[in-house]
């Protein structure tokens, strides 16, 4: 079975997420500047915070194409495979017979782009396929639950 790539809308979600992260970093920088002005803290602290915030945004935006090219998933009769990562790549195989629950979720950015996260729960942990379209998410949920039900019936 062929691996599936995430929809291209996920790149916009990752872009917005990077910009929001940078905005939060800049707000922290402003707070540090105010502490420098009013409480006489070190002057380099807000400058370092601005620099780190900008560096964070630049790096996050720069790795989006690479992250998109690598992020994939695949559903087989025996496992759910999820590939993630940029610098540290992970390919996780979740055995179908270990799956206890499948949840569809969407935060504000995913909802804005009409995407969903498919979360696969086992007894030990949760694995996610981030950012698939709503029809695909519903199809994946039903497919995984059906395969898990069949695996339990066979055991």
C-alpha positions in Angstrom: 0.0 0.0 0.0 1.2 3.5 -0.9 2.0 6.1 1.7 -0.2 9.2 1.7 1.0 12.8 1.9 -0.7 15.4 3.9 -2.7 18.0 2.0 -0.9 21.2 1.0 -3.1 23.3 3.3 -1.0 22.0 6.2 1.8 24.2 5.0 -0.3 27.3 5.7 -1.2 26.0 9.1 2.5 25.5 9.9 3.3 29.0 8.6 0.6 30.6 10.8 1.9 28.6 13.7 5.4 29.9 13.2 4.2 33.5 12.9 2.1 33.1 16.1 5.1 31.6 17.9 7.2 34.6 16.7 4.5 37.0 17.9 4.5 35.5 21.3 8.3 35.7 21.4 8.1 39.4 20.5 5.5 40.0 23.3 7.9 38.4 25.7 10.6 40.7 24.3 8.5 43.7 25.0 7.9 42.5 28.5 11.6 42.1 29.0 12.2 45.6 27.6 9.8 47.0 30.1 11.5 45.2 32.9 14.8 46.7 31.7 13.3 50.2 31.6 11.4 50.1 34.9 13.3 47.5 37.0 16.8 48.1 35.6 17.3 44.6 34.3 20.1 43.7 31.9 19.7 45.6 28.6 20.8 42.6 26.5 18.0 40.4 27.7 15.2 41.9 25.5 17.6 42.0 22.5 18.5 38.4 22.9 14.7 37.5 23.1 14.0 39.4 19.9 16.9 37.7 18.2 15.8 34.2 19.3 12.2 34.9 18.3 13.2 36.0 14.8 15.6 33.0 14.5 12.8 30.7 15.6 10.4 32.1 12.9 13.1 31.9 10.2 14.0 28.3 11.0 10.4 27.2 11.3 9.5 28.8 8.0 12.6 27.5 6.2 11.9 23.8 7.2 8.2 23.8 6.1 8.9 22.4 2.6 11.2 19.7 4.0 8.7 18.9 6.8 5.9 18.6 4.2 7.9 16.4 1.9 8.7 14.0 4.7 5.4 13.9 6.6 3.4 10.9 5.5 1.1 8.1 6.8 0.0 4.7 5.7 -2.8 2.4 6.9 -2.4 -1.4 6.4 -4.2 -4.4 7.8 -1.6 -4.8 10.4 -0.5 -1.3 11.4 -0.8 2.4 11.1 2.5 4.0 10.0 3.2 7.7 10.7 6.4 9.5 9.5 7.2 12.8 11.0 10.2 15.0 11.8 12.6 17.4 10.3 16.0 17.0 11.9 15.1 13.9 13.8 12.9 11.7 11.6 10.5 9.2 13.1 8.6 6.4 11.5 6.2 4.9 13.9 4.2 1.7 13.4 1.2 1.3 15.6 -0.1 -2.3 15.5 -3.8 -2.4 14.7 -4.5 -4.9 17.5 -3.2 -2.4 20.1 -5.4 0.5 19.0 -8.1 1.4 21.6 -9.5 4.6 20.3 -9.4 7.0 17.3 -10.2 10.6 17.8 -10.7 13.5 15.3 -9.6 16.9 16.7 -8.9 20.4 15.3 -7.5 23.4 17.0 -8.3 26.9 15.7 -5.7 26.9 12.9 -6.7 23.4 11.6 -10.4 24.5 11.7 -9.6 27.6 9.8 -8.1 25.5 7.0 -10.8 22.8 7.4 -8.4 20.1 8.4 -8.4 17.6 11.2 -5.9 15.7 13.3 -6.5 11.9 13.5 -5.3 10.7 16.9 -4.8 7.0 17.4 -4.7 5.9 21.0 -3.1 2.8 22.5 -3.0 1.8 26.1 0.4 3.4 26.4 0.4 6.6 24.2 -1.2 8.6 21.5 0.0 8.9 17.9 -1.3 11.6 15.5 -1.7 12.1 11.8 -1.8 15.9 11.7 -3.7 17.9 9.2 -5.9 15.8 6.8 -9.1 17.0 5.2 -12.3 16.3 7.0 -13.5 13.5 4.6 -10.2 11.8 4.7 -10.1 12.1 8.5 -13.5 10.5 8.7 -12.5 7.7 6.3 -9.3 7.0 8.2 -11.2 6.9 11.5 -13.7 4.4 10.2 -11.0 2.3 8.4 -8.8 2.1 11.5 -11.7 1.3 13.8 -12.9 -1.4 11.4 -9.4 -2.9 11.2 -9.0 -2.8 15.0 -12.4 -4.5 15.4 -11.5 -7.2 13.0 -8.1 -7.8 14.7 -9.8 -8.2 18.1 -12.3 -10.6 16.6 -9.5 -12.7 15.1 -7.6 -12.9 18.4 
